[in-house]
Structures are given as structure tokens and as C-alpha cells.
Amino acid sequence: MKLLIDADGCPVVDIAVRLCREKGVPVLILCDTSHRIERAGAATLVFDKGADSVDFALVNRMEKGDIAVTQDYGLAGMCLAKGGRALSQNGLVYTADNIDSLLETRYQTKKTLRAGGRVKGPAKRTPAQDEAFAAALAALL
């Protein structure tokens, strides 16, 4: 088992690396050239900027039983299809039971934006979200 982090815009890298180091689980941080993130105790893989380059690199390294940290529902769905597990930065564990509705919500949001509509952005990150992420990752490990 290893942890793969979709690091572009991921605020929980430090928490994930610390928990995995405690459990002896290897960590791969995947990012593009504009979001280079390196942490002691983790390997960083850097890819060219481009549509979904990091996502495809991550899913290509995913093996059964691995865990991915991502806020991208599409990437989470691909990880689940490969027999992996996926977790959001807010502690939501993606499952076969919730991924379809999350993907549908993403589709509807993009449809609204393409039509010129507006959607509410994310609220400011809270310590409770960090705690929820840490608890969910600890449970998966």
C-alpha cells in the first residue's frame, strides 16, 4: 500500500506525510511544474503543466489497495475503478455508493458555469476539516 497525493492545491500534504510516516506507508506527491511541493519522508514526482497530466500520472501508478488524496471526483472515480481507495482533503472517503452522485453534481456545476451562471465557491478552510481528514486517513491506513 502507498499513498498518492494529487498535490495541486492540496492543503493537507503535511498531515498526510506525517500520518504515513508513523505507519511506515510510502508517500508519492504528484504535482505539475507550477505547484512543485516537496516534503521530507515523501517522494515528489513533477509533471509538465497540462490538462489532467498529474491526474493521469497518478492513476497510472495506482495499484489495488493504494490510497489517493484528491479533490477531483473524476480522478477519485478512476482510482476506485482500479481497486484503490480515494479520500478528499476534507475527509470524505469516495466510495462506489457516493461517486456517481458527486460526478453528477460536478457535471451540473460545469453546465451552469458554461451557461454563464454562478456557483458558490468553497468556504475558508477550517481546523475541523483538517481533523476530519486526519481521522479519515488514519482509519484507511
C-alpha positions as CSV (number, residue, x, y, z in Angstrom):
1,M,0.0,0.0,0.0
2,K,1.1,3.5,-0.8
3,L,-0.4,7.0,-0.6
4,L,-0.6,9.1,-3.7
5,I,-1.3,12.8,-3.3
6,D,-2.7,14.9,-6.1
7,A,-0.8,17.9,-4.7
8,D,-2.1,20.7,-6.9
9,G,-3.9,22.8,-4.4
10,C,-3.8,20.2,-1.6
11,P,-3.7,21.8,1.9
12,V,-3.2,18.6,3.8
13,V,0.1,17.3,2.4
14,D,1.9,17.8,5.8
15,I,-0.8,15.9,7.7
16,A,-0.8,13.0,5.2
17,V,3.0,12.7,5.2
18,R,3.2,12.7,9.0
19,L,0.5,10.0,9.4
20,C,2.0,7.8,6.7
21,R,5.5,8.2,8.2
22,E,4.1,7.0,11.5
23,K,2.6,3.9,9.8
24,G,5.5,3.2,7.5
25,V,3.5,3.8,4.4
26,P,5.3,5.3,1.4
27,V,4.0,8.6,0.0
28,L,4.2,9.9,-3.5
29,I,3.4,13.6,-4.1
30,L,2.4,14.2,-7.7
31,C,2.4,17.8,-8.9
32,D,3.0,19.9,-12.0
33,T,5.8,22.4,-12.6
34,S,3.7,25.3,-11.3
35,H,2.9,23.6,-8.0
36,R,6.2,21.9,-7.0
37,I,5.7,20.5,-3.5
38,E,8.4,18.6,-1.6
39,R,8.4,17.2,1.9
40,A,10.8,15.1,3.9
41,G,9.7,11.5,4.0
42,A,7.9,11.6,0.7
43,A,8.9,11.2,-3.0
44,T,7.9,14.1,-5.3
45,L,7.1,13.5,-9.0
46,V,6.8,16.6,-11.1
47,F,5.0,16.6,-14.5
48,D,4.6,19.2,-17.2
49,K,1.6,21.5,-16.9
50,G,-1.3,20.3,-19.0
51,A,-4.9,19.3,-18.8
52,D,-5.0,16.4,-16.3
53,S,-1.3,15.4,-16.7
54,V,-0.9,14.9,-12.9
55,D,-4.3,13.0,-12.8
56,F,-3.2,10.5,-15.4
57,A,0.2,10.1,-13.9
58,L,-1.4,9.3,-10.5
59,V,-4.0,6.8,-11.8
60,N,-1.3,5.1,-13.9
61,R,0.7,4.5,-10.6
62,M,-2.4,3.4,-8.6
63,E,-2.5,-0.2,-7.6
64,K,-5.1,-2.2,-5.8
65,G,-5.2,-1.2,-2.1
66,D,-3.4,2.2,-2.6
67,I,-5.0,5.4,-1.3
68,A,-5.2,8.6,-3.3
69,V,-5.8,12.1,-1.8
70,T,-7.6,14.3,-4.3
71,Q,-10.4,16.8,-4.6
72,D,-11.1,15.7,-8.2
73,Y,-14.1,13.5,-8.4
74,G,-13.1,12.2,-11.8
75,L,-9.7,11.1,-10.6
76,A,-11.3,9.6,-7.5
77,G,-13.6,7.5,-9.7
78,M,-10.7,6.3,-11.8
79,C,-8.8,5.3,-8.6
80,L,-11.9,3.3,-7.4
81,A,-12.1,1.6,-10.7
82,K,-8.5,0.4,-10.3
83,G,-9.2,-1.1,-6.9
84,G,-7.8,1.7,-5.0
85,R,-9.3,4.0,-2.4
86,A,-9.7,7.7,-2.5
87,L,-10.1,10.5,0.0
88,S,-10.8,14.2,-0.2
89,Q,-8.8,16.8,1.6
90,N,-11.9,17.3,3.8
91,G,-12.1,13.7,4.9
92,L,-14.7,12.5,2.5
93,V,-14.0,8.9,1.6
94,Y,-15.1,8.3,-2.0
95,T,-16.9,5.0,-2.5
96,A,-18.9,3.2,-5.1
97,D,-22.0,4.4,-3.2
98,N,-21.2,8.2,-3.5
99,I,-19.1,8.7,-6.6
100,D,-21.9,8.7,-9.1
101,S,-23.8,11.5,-7.3
102,L,-20.6,13.5,-6.9
103,L,-19.8,13.2,-10.6
104,E,-23.4,14.3,-11.4
105,T,-23.0,17.3,-9.2
106,R,-19.7,18.2,-10.9
107,Y,-21.4,17.9,-14.3
108,Q,-24.3,20.1,-13.3
109,T,-22.0,22.7,-11.9
110,K,-19.9,22.8,-15.1
111,K,-23.1,23.1,-17.1
112,T,-24.3,26.1,-15.0
113,L,-20.9,27.8,-15.4
114,R,-20.9,27.2,-19.2
115,A,-24.3,28.8,-19.4
116,G,-23.0,31.9,-17.7
117,G,-24.4,31.1,-14.3
118,R,-22.7,31.4,-10.9
119,V,-22.0,28.9,-8.2
120,K,-20.8,29.4,-4.7
121,G,-17.1,28.9,-4.1
122,P,-15.6,26.9,-1.3
123,A,-15.7,28.3,2.2
124,K,-12.4,29.2,4.1
125,R,-10.7,26.0,5.3
126,T,-11.2,25.2,9.0
127,P,-9.3,23.2,11.6
128,A,-12.2,20.9,11.7
129,Q,-11.6,19.9,8.1
130,D,-8.0,19.1,8.9
131,E,-9.2,17.0,11.8
132,A,-11.7,15.2,9.6
133,F,-9.1,14.5,7.0
134,A,-6.6,13.1,9.6
135,A,-9.2,10.9,11.1
136,A,-10.4,9.5,7.8
137,L,-6.8,8.9,6.6
138,A,-5.9,7.2,9.9
139,A,-8.9,4.9,9.5
140,L,-7.9,3.9,5.9
141,L,-4.3,3.3,6.9
